[in-house]
Amino acid sequence: MKLKTKLFGVTYKFNSIKEVLAKANEEKSGDGLLKIGAETSQERVAAKRVLSELTLEDLRKHPTIPMEEDEVTRMIDNLINERIYNDIKNWTVGYLREYILQHDTSEEDIKRISKGLNGEMIAGVAKLMSNMDLVYGASKINVWAKANTVIGRPGTLSFRLQANHPTDDIDGILASMMEGLSYGCGDAVIGINPVEDTVGNTMKIMNCLYDFMMKWNIPTQTCVLSHISTQMEAVKRGALVSVFFQSIAGTEDANKAFGINQLLLDEAFELIKKQGAAPGPNLMYFETGQGAEMSLDTDHGVDEMTLEARTYCIAKKYFPFMVNNVSGFIGPETLYDGKQMIRANLEDHFMGKLAGLPMGMAPCYTNHTKMDQNDQESATMLLALAGSNYYMGVPVGDDVMLSYQDTSFHDDATLRELLNRTPAQEFFHWLINMGIMDQDGKLTAKAGDPSIFLKNGEVN
């Protein structure tokens, strides 16, 4: 295994694959704070060159965190298809990039080899790609999923209706939810981040969302984003919900900080399959984002992009309905500016799809970072071109409960029109029947009027 190269008369030597992966990464403030990123552009190019010549077998035999130290490493290795891995283990990372980007490599070809990849391999090939490579590679992979309804089919673009309220006021949630639905938002899921993470509050919101969905025959899914243990107890006590949510990360220590481990996720998956209100088979909703491990001091000196790829490789064990990436949510200590946020979003979307996941994206930012609405919209359009399954739908793009900026109801409608996409099929027909959207997928004059759900001033 060769870990050195010579460029322009200078020899660059690296001590480990972990160091090569970190220094081959595009510039990220999180890697800089950990002092693991490349110190110069020349060193970054040298690391990419060394990485391109490593084999997939090299990367499997030298995981960034040893198997005996980390449950996540063991989970990922156990999921590898050995036959497919043996077919490709002698490929270099550089060849893997060429294979994915060849115009005659099909979607099915890529989906087959993805079964033989681990997080280090997926991150490695993404580090050798330009932004356009990441968009093109991701656009070749379609991953759809079904809970009550299907999202991710070609030609569709879906949205999570995120009707959060700063005090969990049910009337406030309903008002925001009705507005979002009237803009054609909500076909991915109606999902609420509660302020109060208690079983009673979670049950109240779960049942409210479910009752509204059933009353109006809305073909979608519901979710309340409490901690997964809270959601599990709510369902055991009889609450009705379609999918379970949980944030996950790429190291065992980070997942411990989140209050989860493999055993708990296994238990939750079995529970939602038996007592959830949706038939599935895809019933889990995960959120991830570059820098989560670094912000919790649980990174083990591994770069944030590689840890994000490892996160995707454990998510696929649970055949999720949705995986939402929120790189940009943490702040400037992980992604400093708009350029880093756009790059991280394109990397994450590609890596998630290469892992075989139904990826949605939240190209978001907080107000203390060097990003603005234009950066967010640039990322959103590039990700739509790359084939993101869904985005968030937040009133005017400003989440008053979580205090960050995300895509708005208006962004959703604009993206569908720009790209000639429709909502998920069943939801599209519901919108037409409600008079919100016409047969051509254009919003009608009723759009944006939540009073269509009212009768005599009350929720009908």
C-alpha positions in Angstrom: 0.0 0.0 0.0 1.6 3.2 -1.2 1.0 6.3 0.9 3.3 8.8 -0.7 3.7 10.6 -4.0 6.0 13.2 -5.6 4.6 16.4 -7.2 6.7 19.1 -8.8 9.8 17.9 -7.1 8.3 17.6 -3.6 7.6 14.3 -1.9 4.4 14.0 0.1 4.2 11.2 2.7 1.1 10.2 4.7 1.0 8.1 7.8 -2.3 6.4 7.3 -5.4 6.0 5.1 -7.2 8.2 7.7 -4.8 11.0 7.0 -5.0 10.6 3.2 -8.8 10.8 3.4 -8.8 13.9 5.6 -6.2 15.7 3.4 -8.0 14.7 0.2 -11.1 16.5 1.4 -12.1 19.9 0.0 -11.6 22.6 2.6 -14.0 22.5 5.5 -13.8 24.5 8.7 -14.4 21.5 10.9 -11.4 19.6 9.5 -9.4 22.8 9.9 -10.3 23.1 13.6 -9.2 19.5 14.2 -6.0 20.3 12.3 -6.4 17.2 10.0 -7.1 18.9 6.7 -4.6 19.7 4.0 -2.4 22.7 4.8 -1.9 23.7 1.2 -3.6 23.1 -2.1 -0.5 21.1 -3.3 -0.9 18.8 -0.3 -4.6 18.3 -1.1 -3.8 17.4 -4.7 -1.1 15.0 -3.5 -3.5 13.3 -1.1 -6.1 12.9 -3.9 -3.5 11.3 -6.1 -2.5 8.8 -3.4 -6.2 8.1 -2.7 -6.9 7.5 -6.4 -4.3 4.7 -6.5 -5.5 2.9 -3.3 -7.6 -0.2 -3.9 -11.1 -0.8 -2.4 -9.5 -3.7 -0.5 -7.0 -1.2 1.1 -9.8 0.9 2.4 -11.7 -2.1 3.8 -8.7 -3.5 5.6 -7.8 -0.1 7.1 -11.1 1.4 8.3 -10.7 4.9 9.8 -11.8 3.6 13.2 -10.8 0.0 14.0 -13.5 -2.6 14.2 -12.7 -3.6 17.7 -13.2 0.0 18.9 -16.4 1.0 17.2 -19.9 -0.5 16.7 -20.5 1.5 13.6 -17.4 0.0 11.9 -18.7 -3.5 12.7 -22.2 -2.7 11.5 -21.0 -1.4 8.2 -18.6 -4.3 7.6 -21.4 -6.9 8.4 -23.6 -5.3 5.7 -21.1 -5.8 2.8 -22.1 -8.3 0.2 -19.0 -10.5 0.0 -19.5 -11.8 -3.5 -19.9 -8.3 -5.0 -17.0 -7.0 -2.9 -14.7 -9.7 -4.2 -15.6 -8.7 -7.7 -14.5 -5.2 -7.2 -11.9 -5.2 -4.3 -9.0 -4.8 -6.7 -10.4 -1.7 -8.3 -8.6 1.5 -7.4 -10.6 4.4 -6.1 -9.7 6.3 -9.2 -11.2 3.5 -11.4 -14.4 3.5 -9.3 -14.8 7.2 -10.1 -14.4 6.5 -13.8 -16.8 3.6 -13.7 -19.6 5.6 -12.1 -19.2 8.5 -14.5 -18.9 6.5 -17.7 -22.1 7.2 -19.7 -22.7 3.5 -20.4 -22.6 2.5 -16.7 -26.2 2.1 -15.9 -28.2 2.8 -12.7 -28.5 -1.0 -12.1 -24.7 -1.4 -12.5 -24.1 1.3 -9.8 -26.7 -0.2 -7.5 -25.0 -3.6 -7.7 -21.6 -2.4 -6.8 -23.0 -0.2 -4.0 -23.7 -3.5 -2.1 -19.9 -4.1 -1.9 -18.9 -0.6 -0.6 -18.2 0.7 2.9 -18.2 4.3 4.1 -14.5 4.9 3.4 -14.8 3.7 -0.2 -17.9 5.9 -0.8 -16.2 9.0 0.8 -13.0 8.3 -1.1 -14.6 8.3 -4.6 -16.6 11.4 -3.8 -13.4 13.2 -2.8 -12.1 12.7 -6.3 -15.1 14.3 -7.9 -15.8 17.9 -8.9 -19.2 19.5 -8.2 -20.4 18.6 -11.6 -19.2 15.0 -11.2 -21.2 14.8 -8.0 -24.4 16.1 -9.7 -24.0 13.8 -12.7 -23.2 10.7 -10.6 -26.1 11.2 -8.3 -28.5 11.9 -11.2 -27.9 8.4 -12.5 -29.3 6.8 -9.3 -33.0 6.8 -8.4 -34.0 5.4 -5.0 -37.7 5.4 -4.2 -39.4 4.3 -1.0 -42.9 3.6 0.4 -44.5 4.1 3.8 -48.2 5.0 3.0 -47.3 6.4 -0.4 -44.2 6.3 -2.7 -41.7 9.2 -3.0 -38.7 9.4 -5.2 -40.1 8.2 -8.5 -38.5 9.9 -11.6 -40.4 13.0 -12.6 -41.6 13.8 -9.1 -40.3 16.2 -6.4 -41.7 15.9 -2.9 -41.6 18.0 0.3 -41.7 17.5 4.0 -44.2 19.9 5.6 -42.4 21.2 8.6 -45.1 23.1 10.5 -43.2 23.6 13.7 -44.4 25.9 16.5 -42.3 27.6 19.2 -44.7 26.4 22.0 -46.1 23.2 20.4 -49.5 25.0 20.2 -51.8 22.6 18.3 -53.8 25.4 16.7 -50.6 27.0 15.5 -49.3 23.8 14.1 -52.6 23.2 12.3 -52.6 26.7 10.8 -49.1 26.3 9.5 -49.9 22.8 8.2 -53.0 24.0 6.3 -51.0 26.8 4.7 -48.3 24.4 3.6 -50.8 21.9 2.2 -52.5 24.7 0.3 -49.2 25.3 -1.5 -48.9 21.6 -2.5 -46.3 20.8 0.2 -46.4 17.7 2.4 -46.3 14.7 0.0 -43.1 13.4 1.6 -44.3 13.6 5.2 -46.0 16.0 7.6 -43.3 16.1 10.3 -43.2 18.2 13.5 -40.1 19.0 15.6 -41.6 19.3 19.1 -40.3 21.7 21.7 -41.2 19.4 24.6 -39.8 15.9 24.3 -42.3 14.0 26.5 -44.5 11.0 25.8 -47.7 13.0 26.4 -46.8 15.8 24.1 -45.6 13.5 21.4 -48.8 11.5 21.6 -50.9 14.7 21.3 -49.1 15.8 18.2 -49.0 12.4 16.6 -52.7 11.9 17.0 -53.5 15.5 15.8 -51.5 15.0 12.6 -52.9 11.5 12.0 -56.5 12.6 12.6 -56.1 15.6 10.2 -54.6 13.3 7.5 -57.4 10.8 7.8 -60.2 13.4 7.9 -59.0 15.0 4.7 -57.9 11.7 3.0 -54.4 13.1 2.4 -52.2 10.5 0.8 -49.0 11.1 2.8 -47.2 10.2 6.0 -46.9 11.6 9.5 -44.0 11.9 11.9 -43.1 13.6 15.2 -39.4 14.2 15.7 -39.0 13.5 19.4 -36.2 11.2 20.6 -36.8 7.7 19.2 -37.3 6.2 22.7 -40.1 8.8 23.3 -41.8 8.0 20.0 -41.6 4.2 20.8 -43.3 4.7 24.2 -46.0 6.9 22.5 -46.8 4.2 20.0 -46.8 1.5 22.7 -49.4 3.6 24.5 -51.6 3.7 21.3 -50.5 6.8 19.4 -50.8 6.6 15.6 -47.9 7.6 13.4 -46.5 6.5 10.0 -42.7 6.6 10.5 -40.1 6.8 13.3 -37.5 9.5 13.3 -33.9 9.6 14.7 -30.7 11.6 14.1 -27.7 9.2 13.6 -24.0 9.7 13.2 -20.9 7.9 11.9 -19.2 6.8 15.2 -20.4 4.8 18.1 -19.5 7.6 20.6 -21.6 10.1 18.6 -24.5 7.8 18.6 -24.1 7.3 22.4 -24.3 11.1 22.7 -27.6 10.9 20.7 -28.8 8.3 23.2 -28.9 5.5 20.7 -27.1 2.3 19.7 -27.7 -0.5 17.3 -29.9 -2.5 19.8 -32.3 0.5 20.2 -32.6 1.1 16.5 -33.2 -2.6 15.9 -36.0 -2.5 18.6 -37.5 0.6 17.1 -37.5 -0.8 13.6 -39.3 -3.9 14.8 -41.9 -1.9 16.7 -42.8 0.5 13.9 -43.2 -2.6 11.5 -45.7 -4.2 14.0 -47.5 -1.2 15.5 -47.0 1.7 13.1 -50.0 3.1 11.1 -48.3 2.7 7.7 -47.9 -0.5 5.7 -44.3 0.3 4.6 -42.0 -1.5 3.9 -39.9 1.7 4.5 -40.7 3.1 7.9 -37.7 4.9 9.3 -36.7 8.6 8.8 -33.1 9.5 9.6 -31.4 12.9 9.7 -27.6 13.4 9.3 -25.1 16.1 8.6 -21.4 16.7 8.2 -19.8 17.8 11.4 -22.1 16.2 14.0 -19.3 14.0 15.4 -16.8 16.9 15.5 -19.2 19.1 17.3 -19.7 16.4 20.0 -15.9 15.6 20.3 -16.6 12.1 19.1 -14.8 12.2 15.7 -11.7 10.1 16.5 -9.7 12.4 14.3 -11.6 11.4 11.1 -12.7 14.0 8.6 -16.4 15.0 8.6 -17.1 13.8 5.1 -15.9 10.3 5.7 -17.9 10.1 8.9 -21.0 11.2 7.0 -20.5 8.4 4.5 -20.2 5.9 7.4 -23.5 7.3 8.7 -25.2 6.4 5.4 -23.9 2.9 5.5 -25.5 2.2 8.9 -28.8 3.9 7.8 -29.3 1.4 5.0 -29.6 -1.5 7.4 -33.1 -0.2 8.3 -34.4 0.4 4.7 -35.4 4.0 5.5 -38.3 5.9 3.9 -36.3 9.1 4.1 -32.8 10.2 4.9 -32.5 14.0 5.2 -29.2 15.7 5.2 -28.9 18.9 7.2 -25.2 19.9 6.7 -25.3 23.6 7.4 -27.5 23.3 10.4 -24.6 23.2 13.0 -22.8 26.4 12.1 -19.5 27.9 11.0 -17.4 25.5 13.1 -18.2 22.7 10.6 -19.0 24.6 7.4 -17.7 28.1 7.3 -19.4 29.7 4.2 -21.7 29.2 1.3 -19.0 27.5 -0.9 -18.4 24.9 1.8 -22.1 24.4 2.4 -22.8 23.9 -1.3 -20.0 21.5 -1.7 -20.9 19.4 1.4 -24.5 19.2 0.2 -23.5 17.8 -3.2 -21.1 15.4 -1.6 -23.7 14.1 0.9 -26.4 13.7 -1.7 -24.2 11.7 -4.0 -22.7 9.6 -1.1 -26.2 8.8 0.2 -27.5 7.7 -3.1 -24.4 5.6 -3.8 -25.1 3.9 -0.5 -28.6 3.1 -1.8 -30.6 5.6 0.2 -33.7 7.6 -0.6 -32.0 11.0 -0.1 -33.7 14.3 0.6 -31.8 17.5 1.3 -32.1 20.5 3.5 -29.6 23.0 2.1 -29.9 25.1 5.3 -28.0 27.7 7.2 -28.0 29.5 10.5 -27.8 33.3 10.8 -24.3 33.3 12.3 -22.6 31.7 9.3 -21.2 33.3 6.2 -24.1 32.1 4.0 -27.2 33.7 2.7 -30.4 32.9 0.7 -28.5 33.0 -2.6 -26.1 30.3 -1.4 -29.0 28.2 -0.2 -30.9 28.6 -3.5 -27.8 27.7 -5.6 -27.4 24.5 -3.6 -31.1 23.7 -3.9 -31.2 24.1 -7.7 -28.0 22.0 -8.1 -29.4 19.2 -5.8 -32.7 19.2 -7.7 -30.7 18.7 -10.9 -28.9 15.9 -9.2 -32.2 14.2 -8.3 -32.9 14.9 -4.7 -36.1 13.1 -3.7 -37.5 15.9 -1.5 -36.8 19.1 0.5 -38.2 20.8 3.6 -41.2 23.1 3.4 -40.9 25.8 6.0 -43.2 28.9 6.2 -41.3 31.7 4.4 -38.1 29.6 4.9 -37.7 30.7 8.5 -38.2 28.0 11.2 -39.3 29.9 14.2 -38.9 26.9 16.5 -35.4 25.7 15.5 -34.1 29.2 14.5 -32.5 28.4 11.2 -33.2 29.0 7.5 -34.5 26.3 5.1 -36.5 26.0 1.9 -39.9 27.5 1.9 -43.4 26.6 0.5 -42.7 29.0 -2.4 -39.3 27.4 -3.1 -41.0 24.1 -3.5 -43.5 25.3 -6.1 -40.8 27.1 -8.0 -38.5 24.1 -8.2 -41.3 21.9 -9.5 -42.1 24.4 -12.2 -38.4 25.0 -13.1 -37.8 21.2 -13.5 -41.2 20.2 -14.7 -41.7 17.8 -11.8 -45.0 16.9 -10.1 -45.8 15.9 -6.5 -45.8 12.2 -5.7 -48.6 10.6 -7.7 -51.3 10.0 -5.1 -50.7 13.4 -3.5 -50.8 15.1 -7.0 -54.3 13.6 -7.6 -55.4 14.8 -4.1 -54.2 18.3 -4.9 -56.2 18.3 -8.2 -59.3 17.1 -6.4 -58.9 19.8 -3.8 -58.6 22.4 -6.6 -55.1 23.4 -5.4 -53.3 22.3 -8.5 -54.3 21.8 -12.1 -53.7 18.8 -14.4 -50.5 20.4 -15.7 -49.0 20.6 -12.2 -49.5 24.4 -11.8 -50.9 25.9 -8.6 -54.3 27.5 -9.0 -55.7 30.6 -7.4 -56.6 28.6 -4.3 -52.9 28.0 -3.6 -51.8 29.7 -0.4 -55.2 30.0 1.1 -55.4 27.8 4.2 -59.1 28.8 4.7 -60.1 26.1 2.3 -59.8 23.7 5.3 -62.0 25.9 7.5 -65.8 26.0 7.9 -67.4 28.9 9.8 -63.9 29.9 11.1 -63.2 26.5 12.6 -61.0 23.7 11.3 -63.4 21.6 9.3 
